Amino acid sequence: MKKRHSPKPKAKKALKDKSHEKSVLKQELEMFNRIIDGMRNELSYVDLLKLTVTCVCKGLGYDRAGIFLVEPDGKSIARAIGVDARGKFEVGYTYKDPILDKKGFSIFSDLVFGYKKSFYTSNLLERFPELVGKVDKGVTCNANVPILVGKKRIIGVLAVDNLFTHRELTPQDISSLSNFAIQAGMAIETIRLHEQVRQLSVTDSLTQIYNRRYFEKFLADELDRSRRYKHPCGVLYLDLDHFKQVNDQFGHPVGDELLKNVAQILKKALRNIDVVARLGGDEFGVILPETPAQDVVLVAQRLLNTVEKARAPLAQLEACLHPVTFSIGVATFPDSADKPDDLVKMADKSLYEAKNAGRNQVGSFPRK
């Protein structure tokens, strides 16, 4: 009987490499499927970025990951999302580096402009002592690969490190990371385009604030939330006084400039959580989350005073001392109504009371 020989070391290594390659391909496929599912479920841009770095960390075995995207001017690159030393997401363009189409200017520049296909090191601070104090102490095993869209367009850099485990990187790691960066690029570009289209669909083209469609959807969602947590929610209806006279006397271009000017005044005068929208013509709507009845009236009066004190946006209006004033209607959930349509009707009723009473004032507060 022939003696069975064990595989030679080279054969063993080949089998091990093949097994590892299959495992990595499986992980890449699973990550890609998770991102596709996220896009199908219409994840927000930020949530998609979070999913991407989570997939990189858990799927490919890195301690941390960050996505850096090229700014529109092409002169700098900024971090869109990262993970801090405690494993928490850090979202926002707070970290920014200049980039230049010059070989050797920086790692990010070399990757973005195609001078390098990838970069990795098992001791970042030893290789680049100038980074001491600028990056996390002890960062080793760092890698960066370009985020590609199509075959040539690079929109950013996917960066990873093993700050905690110090697991050293291999060429196979970089190959897998580069493959995943291509999938990530497709997802990021798709969600960006989706966000742009969505933003256009809910933005008033003239004033660049929200339109009626967004106002109605946000109000319905906000009332659901307010009802669930028993919180108040205010609504204002605003109408420019004598706007028709502006169009008739000075022409529609002047009227358009007035609407754009007033929209920005309202936006600046309100909180970030408040929603201001152009509902049509010279009519605006404002949603005030977490705002009780007495404060809604105060906000309306403050807006009235702010608009009245603002300088007219154009010389024609200022020269003839044409006043820019509003009439404002008010209503709140749950004092005025419980349903979105009913709340809007109450605010509209209050608005017409203000107009009939002489304009440039806040209408009476309606109750059920």
Summary of the structure (lengths in Angstrom):
residues: 368
radius of gyration: 28.7
end to end distance: 98.0
largest distance: 113.0
contacts: 1144
relative contact order: 0.08
helix: 48%
strand: 20%
